[in-house]
């Protein structure tokens, strides 16, 4: 669980039954800034069954907030508590470098772990079908 930049706690369990794209990023990370718009577009195009959670590894909340405020992201739920809290969550996923993205299916099983540019829309949408329920 981490606080959302818009306020209030957010936990992965809040999205059980949905497909979750979990992205670790930072405003100073050029590859993160380059990949985030395509993740955003993919999630928006995939419909209500997919959620995009972005955990910022910025040193300060102000750094994360300044980047998010400069963009028009509608699907992204940006998360940041403190650098220590964000690093603790990153440690749970063995994140050693960013950007790093995970796809978690509706049952909570991690189905993808890697660079966000390798995550395809078809792969994400394959977990939305009733047979993946």
N, C-alpha and C positions, 0 to 999 in steps of 0.2 A: 504494500500500500504506500502511496505517495500522494501528497496534495496536488491538485490541479492548479495550474497558473490562474485559472478563473475562480478558484476557491473550492474548498471541500475535498475530502479524501476520495481517492479512487483506488480500487483494488481489482485485481484480475478476476476475482470471484464475482464481481458485479456484472461481468460480461459472460458468465457461463451460459452456454447455449448459442453464443455468437462466435463467429470466426474473428480472431484478434490478430491484427498486425501490430507487433510490438517493436518499436524502433528506438535504438539508443543513438543519440546524436548530441551535437554541441554547436553553438552559433559560430565558433571559431574554426570549425571543421569544414573545409571547402567541399570535400566529397559528400558530406552530410547535407549541406545546403543545395548541392546539385541534385541529389537523389530525392529529397523530401517532396518537391512538387510532383514528381511522377508517382510516388507512394500515395500522396493526397488524391491525385486524379484517379488512380486505380481503385482506391477505397470508395470514393464518391460514386464512381461508375458501377461499382459492384452492389450497391443497394444497402438496405437497412441491416442485412445480416452480417456485415463486416464493420469492425471498429478499428480505428487507428489510434494507438496510444504511443506517444513519443516521450521518452524519458531523457531529459536534458542532463548532460554531464558537464554543464557550464560551471565555472567556479562560483558564480553568483546568480541569484534569481534574476537580477537586473539584466544580466547578459542574455539569459534565455528569453526573458520577457521582451527585450528590445527587438530581438530577431523575430519572434512570433508576432509582435505588434506591427512589424513592418511588412508582414505578409497578409494575404487574404485566405488563410486556410480555414475551410469550413468543417472538414471531417476530423482533422487532427485534434486530439485531446492531449495538450502538452502538460507533462508532469514534472514537478521539481519541488523537493522539500528542502534539501541542502545538498551540497556536494557529497557529504558523507553518506546521507541516505540514498542518494542516487547511485553512488559507488557500491553500496551494500546490495542494492537490487541488481546492479550489473554483475556483481560477484556471484549471485545466485544463478545467473545464466552463463557464467564463465566468459563474459565479454572482456576481451583483451585489447580490442581496438574498435574504433568507430569509423564509419557507420556500421552498425550490426543490427540486423532485422530478424525477427522470428515470426513464424506463422503458427498460431495456436488454434487447433480446431475446436469445434463446438463442445467436445468432451474434455478439453483441456490438455490435449496431447500436442506437443511441439512437432510440427510437420516440416518446418524449414528453419534453417539457421544459416545466415550468411550475409553477403553484401546485398543491400536492397535492390540493386540493379539486376540481380539474378532471380528475383521473385517475380513471377509472371502473373498476369491477370487470369489466364486460363487455370493456372495452378490454384490460385486463391479461390476462384469461383467453383472449382471442382469440389470444394469442401462445403459448398452451399446446397448441394443437391440432397434430396431426401435420403438417398442411399448412404450418405455419409453421416446421417443423423445419429 
